Amino acid sequence: MFHMVISFCILFVSFIAFKIQALSKSGALASSFVGASIYLGFGIKGLALLGIFFVTSSLWSKFKAKQKKVIEEKLEKGSQRDWVQVFANGGVAAITSLIFYYTNDMIWEIAFLISMASATGDTWSSEIGPLSKTNPISIKNFNKVPAGTSGAISMLGTIGALSGVLLITIIGYILFPIHFKIALFVLLFGIVGNGIDTILGAFYQRSFCCKVCHMEMERSTHCGEPARLKSGEKWLTNDGVNFLSCLGAPVLALIFLM
């Protein structure tokens, strides 16, 4: 009976997120799957951590949305998350939860926490960084670039990333039976995940240039015309970068632990 109530709550929260346009229809379905997988592996404490990620990320997305409207034109997708975005940020957490369910090996619990920390840090950075009063600096050439450029860092965005990773680490330490040293390990590799995201975004994520207005952006079409690929790999989207960073950090952590 209790599990049925939780399952209903997962579906209900996904439905509400769809109604307030935080998730698309496909995003709501994907969110239900991710939530169910995490609940299967880690129960209420896993859902609580997922809830903190989703609620805080949604709030930051809405915070000063008008100020970030100009930047949204450059992005491939808006603030309403579809199934690809959901899996890009929560897919690794869902997979590690299912593996933990079948193995009960603590190493997958650590991988879960790191993936959640990495996803939260990256999302907070993406939502808070564009509010900086100064343009970010690209790690590719250390030049100042327009806000919203992938692979660029700012003081405000860095603080946002570190704050997101730290929050998940603290909540994870409170909810999960992990040693303080393990919590520091989660914190470290959560930050590593954000570093992977920045590097991939700067050097490998695809970037287009509008043939009409010459805006550099993530969108493959603009001003009613197909855009020209300017840099990066054509197949690597922002969602791909997010997924690889959420995957890369736990993988590196597991290699370190072996």
C-alpha positions as CSV (number, residue, x, y, z in Angstrom):
1,M,0.0,0.0,0.0
2,F,2.8,2.4,0.9
3,H,4.6,1.7,-2.3
4,M,1.4,2.5,-4.3
5,V,1.1,5.8,-2.5
6,I,4.7,6.7,-3.3
7,S,4.1,5.7,-7.0
8,F,1.1,7.9,-7.1
9,C,3.0,10.8,-5.6
10,I,5.8,10.4,-8.3
11,L,3.2,10.5,-11.1
12,F,1.4,13.4,-9.4
13,V,4.5,15.5,-9.0
14,S,5.5,14.8,-12.7
15,F,2.0,15.9,-13.7
16,I,2.1,19.1,-11.7
17,A,5.6,19.8,-13.2
18,F,4.0,19.4,-16.7
19,K,1.1,21.7,-15.8
20,I,3.4,24.5,-14.6
21,Q,5.5,24.0,-17.8
22,A,8.6,22.9,-16.0
23,L,8.4,19.7,-18.0
24,S,7.1,18.8,-21.4
25,K,4.8,15.7,-21.7
26,S,7.8,13.5,-22.6
27,G,9.8,15.1,-19.8
28,A,7.0,14.2,-17.3
29,L,7.0,10.6,-18.4
30,A,10.8,10.4,-18.2
31,S,10.8,12.1,-14.8
32,S,8.3,9.4,-13.6
33,F,10.6,6.7,-14.7
34,V,13.7,8.3,-13.2
35,G,11.8,8.9,-9.9
36,A,10.5,5.3,-9.8
37,S,14.0,3.9,-10.5
38,I,15.6,6.0,-7.7
39,Y,12.8,5.0,-5.3
40,L,13.4,1.4,-6.1
41,G,17.1,1.7,-5.3
42,F,17.2,4.2,-2.5
43,G,13.7,4.7,-1.2
44,I,12.4,7.9,0.2
45,K,15.9,9.3,0.8
46,G,16.7,8.9,-2.9
47,L,13.5,10.7,-3.9
48,A,14.2,13.5,-1.4
49,L,17.6,14.1,-3.0
50,L,16.0,14.0,-6.5
51,G,13.3,16.4,-5.3
52,I,15.8,18.9,-4.0
53,F,17.6,18.8,-7.3
54,F,14.4,19.3,-9.3
55,V,12.8,22.0,-7.1
56,T,15.9,24.1,-6.7
57,S,16.8,23.8,-10.4
58,S,13.2,24.9,-11.4
59,L,13.3,27.8,-9.0
60,W,16.6,29.0,-10.3
61,S,15.2,28.6,-13.9
62,K,12.3,30.9,-13.0
63,F,14.5,33.4,-11.1
64,K,14.9,36.6,-13.0
65,A,13.7,34.8,-16.1
66,K,13.1,38.0,-18.0
67,Q,16.8,39.0,-17.6
68,K,17.8,35.6,-19.1
69,K,15.3,35.8,-22.0
70,V,17.9,37.1,-24.4
71,I,20.2,34.2,-23.6
72,E,17.5,31.6,-24.2
73,E,17.4,32.6,-27.8
74,K,20.9,31.2,-28.1
75,L,20.1,28.0,-26.4
76,E,19.0,24.8,-28.2
77,K,16.1,24.4,-25.8
78,G,14.1,26.5,-23.4
79,S,13.4,26.1,-19.6
80,Q,10.8,23.5,-20.2
81,R,12.7,20.2,-20.0
82,D,11.9,17.3,-22.4
83,W,12.8,13.6,-21.9
84,V,16.3,14.0,-23.3
85,Q,17.1,16.7,-20.8
86,V,15.6,14.7,-18.0
87,F,17.7,11.6,-18.9
88,A,20.8,13.8,-19.5
89,N,20.7,15.0,-15.9
90,G,18.9,12.1,-14.1
91,G,19.7,9.0,-16.3
92,V,22.9,8.1,-14.6
93,A,21.2,8.5,-11.2
94,A,18.4,6.2,-12.3
95,I,20.9,3.6,-13.7
96,T,23.1,3.6,-10.5
97,S,19.9,3.2,-8.4
98,L,18.8,0.1,-10.3
99,I,22.3,-1.4,-10.1
100,F,22.3,-0.7,-6.3
101,Y,18.9,-2.4,-6.0
102,Y,20.3,-5.6,-7.5
103,T,23.8,-5.6,-5.9
104,N,23.3,-3.6,-2.7
105,D,27.0,-2.5,-3.2
106,M,27.7,0.8,-1.5
107,I,29.9,1.8,-4.4
108,W,26.8,2.4,-6.5
109,E,25.4,4.6,-3.7
110,I,28.5,6.8,-4.0
111,A,28.1,6.9,-7.8
112,F,24.5,7.9,-7.4
113,L,25.4,10.8,-5.0
114,I,28.2,12.0,-7.3
115,S,25.9,12.0,-10.4
116,M,23.3,14.0,-8.5
117,A,25.9,16.5,-7.1
118,S,27.3,16.9,-10.6
119,A,23.9,17.5,-12.2
120,T,22.9,20.0,-9.6
121,G,26.1,22.0,-9.8
122,D,25.9,22.2,-13.6
123,T,22.2,23.2,-13.6
124,W,22.8,25.9,-10.9
125,S,25.7,27.2,-12.8
126,S,23.8,27.4,-16.0
127,E,20.9,29.2,-14.4
128,I,22.9,31.6,-12.1
129,G,25.9,32.3,-14.2
130,P,24.0,34.3,-16.9
131,L,22.9,36.8,-14.2
132,S,26.6,37.9,-13.8
133,K,27.1,41.6,-14.5
134,T,30.3,40.8,-16.3
135,N,30.8,38.5,-19.3
136,P,32.2,35.1,-18.6
137,I,35.7,33.9,-19.8
138,S,36.0,31.1,-22.3
139,I,38.5,28.4,-21.1
140,K,39.3,27.8,-24.7
141,N,41.1,31.0,-25.3
142,F,40.6,33.0,-22.1
143,N,38.7,35.7,-23.9
144,K,35.5,37.3,-22.7
145,V,32.5,35.9,-24.4
146,P,28.7,36.6,-24.3
147,A,26.7,35.2,-21.4
148,G,25.4,31.7,-22.2
149,T,28.4,30.6,-24.2
150,S,29.2,26.9,-23.5
151,G,32.6,26.3,-21.9
152,A,32.8,29.8,-20.4
153,I,33.1,30.5,-16.7
154,S,32.3,33.4,-14.4
155,M,32.7,34.0,-10.7
156,L,28.9,34.0,-10.2
157,G,28.5,30.8,-12.2
158,T,31.3,29.1,-10.4
159,I,29.8,30.0,-7.0
160,G,26.5,28.6,-8.2
161,A,28.1,25.3,-9.3
162,L,30.0,24.9,-6.0
163,S,26.9,25.7,-4.0
164,G,24.8,23.2,-5.9
165,V,27.4,20.4,-5.4
166,L,27.8,21.3,-1.7
167,L,24.1,21.3,-1.1
168,I,23.6,17.8,-2.5
169,T,26.7,16.6,-0.6
170,I,25.4,17.9,2.7
171,I,21.9,16.5,2.2
172,G,23.4,13.2,1.0
173,Y,25.6,13.0,4.1
174,I,22.5,13.6,6.3
175,L,20.2,11.1,4.5
176,F,22.6,8.3,3.6
177,P,24.8,6.3,6.0
178,I,28.1,7.5,4.6
179,H,31.3,8.4,6.3
180,F,32.5,12.0,6.4
181,K,35.4,11.1,4.2
182,I,33.0,9.6,1.6
183,A,31.0,12.9,1.7
184,L,34.2,14.8,0.9
185,F,34.8,12.3,-1.9
186,V,31.3,13.1,-3.3
187,L,32.0,16.8,-3.0
188,L,35.3,16.5,-4.9
189,F,34.0,14.4,-7.8
190,G,30.8,16.4,-8.0
191,I,33.1,19.4,-8.7
192,V,35.1,17.2,-11.2
193,G,31.8,16.5,-13.0
194,N,31.3,20.3,-13.5
195,G,34.9,20.6,-14.8
196,I,34.2,17.8,-17.3
197,D,31.1,19.7,-18.4
198,T,33.0,22.9,-18.9
199,I,35.8,21.2,-20.9
200,L,33.4,19.3,-23.1
201,G,31.3,22.5,-23.6
202,A,34.3,24.5,-24.6
203,F,36.1,22.1,-27.0
204,Y,33.6,19.5,-28.2
205,Q,30.0,20.7,-27.9
206,R,28.6,21.8,-31.2
207,S,28.2,25.5,-31.8
208,F,26.4,27.1,-34.8
209,C,26.5,30.6,-36.4
210,C,23.3,32.1,-38.0
211,K,23.8,32.8,-41.7
212,V,21.5,35.8,-41.4
213,C,22.2,37.6,-38.2
214,H,25.6,35.9,-37.4
215,M,24.7,35.1,-33.9
216,E,26.7,32.2,-32.3
217,M,24.4,29.8,-30.6
218,E,23.5,26.2,-29.8
219,R,20.5,26.1,-32.2
220,S,20.9,24.4,-35.6
221,T,18.4,26.8,-37.2
222,H,17.9,30.5,-36.8
223,C,16.1,33.4,-38.6
224,G,14.3,30.7,-40.6
225,E,17.5,29.3,-42.1
226,P,19.8,26.3,-41.2
227,A,22.8,27.6,-39.3
228,R,26.4,26.9,-40.1
229,L,28.4,24.6,-37.8
230,K,31.1,26.9,-36.4
231,S,32.9,24.5,-33.9
232,G,32.7,21.3,-32.0
233,E,31.3,17.9,-33.0
234,K,28.0,18.0,-34.8
235,W,26.6,15.1,-32.8
236,L,27.4,16.5,-29.4
237,T,24.6,18.6,-28.0
238,N,24.4,20.4,-24.7
239,D,22.3,17.4,-23.4
240,G,25.0,15.1,-24.5
241,V,27.6,17.1,-22.6
242,N,25.4,17.1,-19.5
243,F,25.0,13.3,-19.7
244,L,28.7,12.7,-20.2
245,S,29.6,14.9,-17.2
246,C,27.1,13.1,-15.0
247,L,28.5,9.8,-16.2
248,G,32.2,10.8,-16.3
249,A,32.5,11.9,-12.7
250,P,31.1,8.7,-11.2
251,V,33.2,6.6,-13.6
252,L,36.4,8.4,-12.5
253,A,35.4,8.0,-8.9
254,L,34.8,4.2,-9.3
255,I,38.2,3.8,-11.0
256,F,39.8,5.7,-8.1
257,L,38.1,3.4,-5.6
258,M,39.1,0.2,-7.3
